Each structure stands twice: as C-alpha cells, then as structure tokens.
Amino acid sequence: MDWKGFERPGDPGTGGTRSVKVMIAGGFGTGKTTMVGSVSDIRPLTTEETLTRAGAAVDHLVGVADKAETTVSLDFGKIGLNESLVLYLFGTPGQERFWFLWNGLFKGALGAVVLVDTRRLSSSFRAIEEMERQEVPFVVALNMFPDAAEHPVEEIRDALDIAAHIPVVAFDARDRAAGRDVLVALVEHLRDHPRAALEPR
C-alpha cells in the first residue's frame, strides 16, 4: 500500500519512525483483549480481573455466559506495520461501569477499531456512538466467533446504522494476520479520511 503521509520523521533516534495511537473498542466480550494480544509485537499489558458474583448485577453476560475475566482498565500492545509506522494499541474496557475511563483513553488517539460480535450487535452500539460523538475515524471489525451465523457485510452495516464510507471487515481476533489486516484497513481509512492529518487530537 502507499504509506505516503504516514512516513514522517519522528523523534531523534527513531530512524524516522512514526508512532500512532489507535483505540481497540467495542462491547463487553467482543474480543478486544484477544485482538491486542494476537497482533502485538510485544507482550501485551492487560488488566483483566476475574468476574465475581458481586458484579453479576451490573455485568451483562447475555451471550457471553462462559466469560470468566474482564478488562477493568485497558489493554496495551504495539505493532510495527512497516519500518516507518508503529501503532500503539489501547484496548478499552467493555462494561458500562468502566465507560468513564474512555475519555482519558481516547486523548491523542488518531483512530479506532470497533469490534462487533455479530451474535450481539447491540453490545457495540455504545462504542460506535462514542466514535461519532468524539469524531474519531474508525473501522468496524466483525469478530467471527465459531458459532456466529454468516451475514452479508452490508446487512450488518445497515443494522449498525453506520455510514457507507466506514469500512466493515470480517476477521478472527485470534489470528495475527487477520488482525493486522484490520489495522491496515484502519490506516488506509485514516489516510483517506478528511480528519486524518496525523496530528494528536
């Protein structure tokens, strides 16, 4: 792909590498931690804690009843897409009780990937609304769980009510190559997006 516009001299000693902050957002149990872990070039930082009965009243486990852990702050990883561009990945917590952390996490972010579980589309409505509210360019990544039924991408787009220019791609969050392709799609979208001037927000 053409990386023109992303290949800008960085700090002294970086060899011209450009670093970009990217958010990995989505609803509870959509695969954010899995994606960050699968694509990261470094051992990812996670803040997962065990789900307990005490949180049963506020952690909505419909469709993810087997989930045993949850992110309580953020996930962090890093991936170099080429010699000139490094993405720092920040995964958001998915449950409503941790949404107050989102404003701080989004500071300085250039763009985002919103993960969607096609079995539970409504779980990612809040993340999409937040991208639009904060005017963060984003792509939608459909995490294809083994028991998920296949739906045409345009059908999902209509159900999520997102604009035609926003990329929607299907992938497996466990697969490094597939996750990397999602990030490349985001970078291409940022390159073409009118707000993608590669300046911190």
C-alpha positions as CSV (number, residue, x, y, z in Angstrom):
1,M,0.0,0.0,0.0
2,D,1.0,3.6,-0.4
3,W,2.2,4.9,3.0
4,K,2.7,8.5,1.8
5,G,1.7,10.9,4.5
6,F,2.5,8.4,7.3
7,E,6.2,8.4,6.7
8,R,7.2,11.5,8.7
9,P,10.4,12.0,10.7
10,G,9.9,11.0,14.3
11,D,11.8,11.9,17.4
12,P,15.6,11.9,17.3
13,G,16.9,8.3,17.3
14,T,13.7,6.8,15.9
15,G,15.1,6.5,12.4
16,G,12.1,8.4,11.0
17,T,9.5,6.0,12.6
18,R,6.1,7.5,13.1
19,S,4.1,6.3,16.1
20,V,0.3,6.5,16.2
21,K,-2.1,5.8,19.0
22,V,-5.1,3.6,18.0
23,M,-8.0,2.5,20.1
24,I,-9.5,-1.0,20.1
25,A,-13.0,-0.5,21.3
26,G,-16.3,-2.5,21.4
27,G,-18.8,-4.0,23.7
28,F,-18.2,-6.5,26.5
29,G,-16.8,-9.8,25.3
30,T,-16.3,-8.8,21.7
31,G,-12.6,-9.8,21.6
32,K,-10.7,-6.6,22.3
33,T,-8.1,-8.2,24.6
34,T,-7.8,-11.2,22.3
35,M,-7.0,-8.9,19.3
36,V,-4.5,-6.8,21.1
37,G,-2.7,-10.0,22.3
38,S,-2.7,-11.7,18.9
39,V,-1.2,-8.8,16.9
40,S,1.1,-7.2,19.4
41,D,4.9,-7.4,18.8
42,I,5.5,-7.2,22.5
43,R,4.0,-9.0,25.4
44,P,0.7,-7.1,25.9
45,L,-0.2,-5.4,29.1
46,T,-3.7,-6.5,30.2
47,T,-5.8,-5.5,33.2
48,E,-8.1,-8.5,33.4
49,E,-9.8,-9.5,36.6
50,T,-11.9,-12.4,37.4
51,L,-15.7,-11.9,37.2
52,T,-17.4,-12.4,40.5
53,R,-20.9,-12.9,41.8
54,A,-20.7,-9.4,43.2
55,G,-20.6,-7.9,39.7
56,A,-23.4,-10.1,38.4
57,A,-26.0,-7.4,38.7
58,V,-24.0,-4.9,36.5
59,D,-22.0,-7.2,34.2
60,H,-24.5,-8.2,31.5
61,L,-23.4,-11.7,30.5
62,V,-26.1,-12.5,27.9
63,G,-24.4,-14.3,25.1
64,V,-21.1,-14.5,27.0
65,A,-22.0,-16.6,30.0
66,D,-18.7,-18.6,29.8
67,K,-16.6,-15.4,30.1
68,A,-14.5,-15.7,33.3
69,E,-12.4,-12.5,33.1
70,T,-12.9,-8.8,32.2
71,T,-10.8,-5.8,31.4
72,V,-11.1,-3.2,34.2
73,S,-8.8,-0.5,32.8
74,L,-7.1,-1.1,29.5
75,D,-5.1,-3.4,27.3
76,F,-1.9,-2.2,25.7
77,G,0.1,-3.5,22.8
78,K,2.4,-2.4,20.0
79,I,2.8,-3.4,16.3
80,G,5.1,-2.2,13.6
81,L,3.2,-2.2,10.3
82,N,6.4,-1.3,8.4
83,E,9.8,0.3,9.1
84,S,8.1,3.8,9.2
85,L,4.9,3.2,11.1
86,V,4.3,1.8,14.6
87,L,0.8,1.6,16.1
88,Y,0.3,1.7,19.9
89,L,-2.9,-0.2,20.7
90,F,-5.1,0.7,23.6
91,G,-8.0,-1.6,24.3
92,T,-11.0,-0.2,26.1
93,P,-13.0,-1.8,28.9
94,G,-16.3,-3.0,27.6
95,Q,-18.7,-2.9,30.6
96,E,-20.8,0.2,31.2
97,R,-19.4,0.7,34.7
98,F,-15.9,1.4,33.2
99,W,-17.0,3.7,30.4
100,F,-15.9,6.7,32.4
101,L,-12.4,5.7,31.5
102,W,-12.9,6.2,27.8
103,N,-12.5,9.9,27.6
104,G,-9.0,9.7,29.1
105,L,-8.0,6.7,26.9
106,F,-9.1,8.5,23.7
107,K,-6.9,11.5,24.3
108,G,-4.4,11.7,21.5
109,A,-5.9,8.8,19.5
110,L,-5.8,9.1,15.8
111,G,-8.4,6.4,15.0
112,A,-10.1,3.3,16.3
113,V,-11.2,-0.2,15.5
114,V,-14.6,-1.1,16.8
115,L,-15.1,-4.8,17.4
116,V,-18.5,-6.3,16.9
117,D,-19.9,-9.7,17.8
118,T,-22.5,-10.4,15.1
119,R,-24.4,-12.5,17.6
120,R,-24.9,-9.4,19.9
121,L,-24.8,-6.3,17.7
122,S,-26.3,-4.1,20.4
123,S,-23.3,-4.7,22.6
124,S,-21.2,-2.4,20.4
125,F,-23.8,0.4,19.8
126,R,-22.3,2.4,22.6
127,A,-18.8,2.2,21.2
128,I,-19.9,3.3,17.7
129,E,-21.8,6.2,19.3
130,E,-18.7,7.2,21.2
131,M,-16.6,7.3,18.0
132,E,-19.2,9.5,16.3
133,R,-19.5,11.8,19.4
134,Q,-15.8,12.3,19.7
135,E,-15.3,12.4,15.9
136,V,-12.8,9.6,15.9
137,P,-12.3,8.0,12.5
138,F,-12.9,4.2,12.8
139,V,-13.4,0.9,11.1
140,V,-15.8,-1.8,12.1
141,A,-14.3,-5.3,12.6
142,L,-16.7,-8.2,12.8
143,N,-15.2,-10.8,15.1
144,M,-16.4,-14.1,13.6
145,F,-17.0,-16.4,16.6
146,P,-17.2,-20.1,15.8
147,D,-21.0,-20.3,16.4
148,A,-21.8,-17.0,14.7
149,A,-24.1,-17.1,11.6
150,E,-22.8,-15.5,8.5
151,H,-24.4,-12.3,7.3
152,P,-23.7,-10.1,4.3
153,V,-21.5,-7.2,5.3
154,E,-24.0,-4.7,4.0
155,E,-26.7,-6.2,6.1
156,I,-24.5,-5.7,9.2
157,R,-23.8,-2.1,8.1
158,D,-27.5,-1.4,7.9
159,A,-28.2,-3.0,11.3
160,L,-25.4,-0.9,12.9
161,D,-26.6,2.2,11.0
162,I,-23.1,3.3,10.0
163,A,-22.1,5.5,7.0
164,A,-21.2,4.0,3.7
165,H,-17.6,5.3,3.8
166,I,-16.8,3.5,7.1
167,P,-15.0,0.1,6.3
168,V,-16.6,-3.0,7.7
169,V,-14.4,-6.1,7.6
170,A,-14.8,-9.7,9.0
171,F,-11.9,-11.3,10.8
172,D,-10.9,-13.7,13.6
173,A,-9.5,-11.8,16.6
174,R,-7.3,-14.8,17.4
175,D,-5.4,-14.7,14.1
176,R,-2.4,-12.3,13.9
177,A,-2.5,-11.9,10.2
178,A,-6.2,-11.2,10.2
179,G,-5.9,-8.6,13.0
180,R,-3.0,-6.9,11.1
181,D,-5.2,-6.7,8.0
182,V,-7.8,-4.9,10.1
183,L,-5.2,-2.4,11.3
184,V,-4.0,-1.8,7.7
185,A,-7.6,-1.2,6.7
186,L,-7.8,1.4,9.5
187,V,-4.6,3.1,8.4
188,E,-5.9,3.3,4.8
189,H,-9.1,4.8,6.1
190,L,-7.2,7.3,8.1
191,R,-5.1,8.2,5.1
192,D,-8.3,8.9,3.1
193,H,-10.3,10.5,5.9
194,P,-10.5,14.3,5.9
195,R,-9.5,14.5,9.5
196,A,-6.5,12.1,9.2
197,A,-3.8,14.7,9.3
198,L,-1.6,12.6,11.7
199,E,-1.8,15.2,14.4
200,P,-2.8,14.3,18.0
201,R,-6.4,15.1,19.0
